[in-house]
């Protein structure tokens, strides 16, 4: 598994898109009604979006779906989902898919992609902000509804809201361009605020639900206060004690 050989290409055929549907069932903890069908992928493509797949031989091991979007006069892509087969995770496949997504978007004349992620997942935060160079300036409470994809048991009602942060990926920014080349990028501006999150969110939910809800409430309040002050989150410090988001003044 250390030297996985794979290629990335656009998923166009119904067979490839059907594999994307099957992969969702394996990777995401969602009820069947929430799984995006082949129809969704086909409609997205014909509306200007695209799906890139990572293939090991003829086997799909990951994909990223980009939905064409606009807001006012701005054209961008909404990265609806990225999935990598469990046996192939932690091998850089997700990152390769995202960088390929960037190249495809730029080739289409689009230089902005956005998506959501859970604020309390340190691994995702580090990947989005430090590996890809995304920034964050918006926190959306309970984006998908309470208890959305919280546990493997979809009938469980534990009262946990599906809060999300919006990742903003400015594809032509200096930071993103350097990271795309495999170069290091170090923020030199002054950190004016930090927001600590739990070290192991999934375990906290399983072992101490009330504390998890309290932590989520705290994190939400701190983000909402920071964004109300127009601060921008563009960094994440990963450690085993107090992983934290790093926020800066908007002029930086």
N, C-alpha and C positions, 0 to 999 in steps of 0.2 A: 504493500500500500504506500510505501514511501516515495515511489517513483511512478505515480499514476499518469498514464498517457491518455490525454483526452483532447478533443477539439471543440471549438465553439462555433456554432453556425445557427442561422435563423431557422426556427421551427415553422414550417409552412404546411406540410402534409397533415391530413386528418390523423394519420397514424402517429406522427410525432406529437401532435397536440393532445391526442388521447393519452400518451405517456405522461404528459404534463399533468393531466387530470389525476392519473393514478399516483403520481409522485406526491401530489398534494395530500392524498389520503394517508400516505406514510409519514410525511414530515409534519403536517399541521394537525393540531388537536381541535378538530372542527366537526360539527354534525354534518351529515351528508348534504343537507340543504344549503350549507355555506360553501361547499366546494364549487369552484368556478368550472362550468362545463366547457366542452369543446366549442360550443356556440359562442361563448364569451370570448375565447381566444380568436376565433374567426372574425367576429364583429370588430374586436379591437384592432386587428390587422387591417381590415378594410376601412376602418375609420382613421388610419394613419399611424397606428401603433405597431409594435413588433414584439415577438417573443424570441429570445436567444436561448439555445439549449447547449449544455455541456454534454458531449457524447464520448463515452469510452467504447471504442469500436462502434457498434450500432446501438449500444445501450445508453439511454438517457440517464444521467446521474445528477443533473441539476438544470434549473432554468430561471430566467428572470423575465417578467412580463412588464412591458412599458405601454401605458395607455396614453394616447394623444389627449392633450388638455389645453385649455386656454383660460385666461382670466383677464378681462379687459382686452387690451391689445397684446398681451403677453402670450406667446406660444411656449409650451413646455411639455415634458412627459411626466406622468405620474407613475412611479415604480410601484405597481400594485402588489407584487409579491416576488420574493426570491427564495428558492428552495433548493437544497442539496440533499441528495440521498444520504440517510444516516450513516451508512458504512463508509461514505466518502467525505464526511465533514472533517474540518480542521486540517485540510490539505490545500487550502488556498483557492479552491474552486469557486467559492462565492465571490472572492475578490476579483478573480479573472472574469467572471460573468459581469460584475459591475463595471470594470474597466472597458470591457467590450461593449457594454450598454452605452457608456460615455462616447466611445468612438462612433457608434451607430447614430447616436443623437446628433453629434457634431456634423456628421456626414449629411444629415438631413437639415442642417441649418438651425438646430436647436441647441442652446447652451445652458439650459437649466432643467434639472430633474428634482422632484421632491417625493418624499415618502414618509410614512410614520413608523415609530418604533416605541417600545415600552421604556419609559424613563428609568425604571428600576433595574434594568438588565445591563450590568456593567460590560459584559462582553460585546453586546451590540453597540453600546455607546462608544466604546473604544474603537471599534471597527469603523463606525460611521464618521466619527469626528477626527480620529487620528490617522486611520489607514486611508480613508477616502477623502478627507478634507471637507466634509459637510459642515454646515453651521446650523444653529437652532435659535429661533426667536419666537416660537409659538408653542404653547402647551394647551392641549385640548382635553378637558376632563371627560371621562366616561364616553369615549369616542364611539365605541361599538355597542355600548350597553353593559349593564352589570352582569358579571360572571361570564363574559364572553371569552371562550377558550382559556379558562382558568385551570382546569384540571382535566385529566383523562376521562373523567366521568361527567358527561355533558348534562346529566340530570342533577348534579350537585349545585346547591344554591348556598354559596358561602358569603355573598355580599361584597365581592371585590369588584371595583369599577375598572373599566378598560381605558385608563388614562393613556394618552399618547403624546409624544413630542413629534414635531414636524422637522424632518431633516431637509435642509435646502442645499442642493449640490450645484454650485456655480462652476460649470465645467471648464470655463476659460479663465478662472481665477489663477493667480500666480501659485498659490498653495496647491491647488488641484493639479495644475500642469506639472509641477515638480514631483508631486507624489506619483503621478501617472508614469513618470520616467524612472521611478524607483529611487528618487533622490529624497534626502531628509528635508524636513521643513520644521523649523523651531519658531514658535511665536515669540517675538521680542517685546510685544506690548505688555503693559502692566495688567496683571490679574486683579480685578477689583472685587470679585465675589466668587465663592465656590459653594457647590451644593453636594453634600455627601449622600451617597445611597448605600443600601445594604450590600454586603459582600457576596451573599448567596441568596438572592431573592426567592428562587424556587423552594429552597429548603426552609426558608423563613415562613413561607405560606403554608407549608406542610406541618411545621412544628409549632408555630405560634401565630395563628391567623390574626388575632387581635393586634398584636404588635405589627404585623405586616400592614394591616389597614391603617394603623397609626402612622407608620413610616411613609406610606403612600400619601397620606393627608399632609404630612410635614413637607415632603418633597414637592407636592403640588403647590402648597402655599409659598414656598421659597421661590419656585420658578415663576409663579404668577406675580410675586412682588418684584422680582428681578426684571421680568419683561415689561412690567408697568413702568419701570424706571428706564426702559429702552436699552437695557443691557443685552449683549449678544453672547450666546454660548458658542465657542469655537474651539474648545479643547476638552480633553478628558484625561485625568490622571488615574491610572489603574494600579492598585496595590491591594494587599491582602487584609488591610486594616480599615481603611476609609477611602474607598474609591470615590472620586468626585468630579463633577463637571466644573469647568473653568469658564468664568464669564468676564467680558471686557466691555469697555465703553464703546458706544456705537461709532465714534469717530476713528476707532482703531482699525 
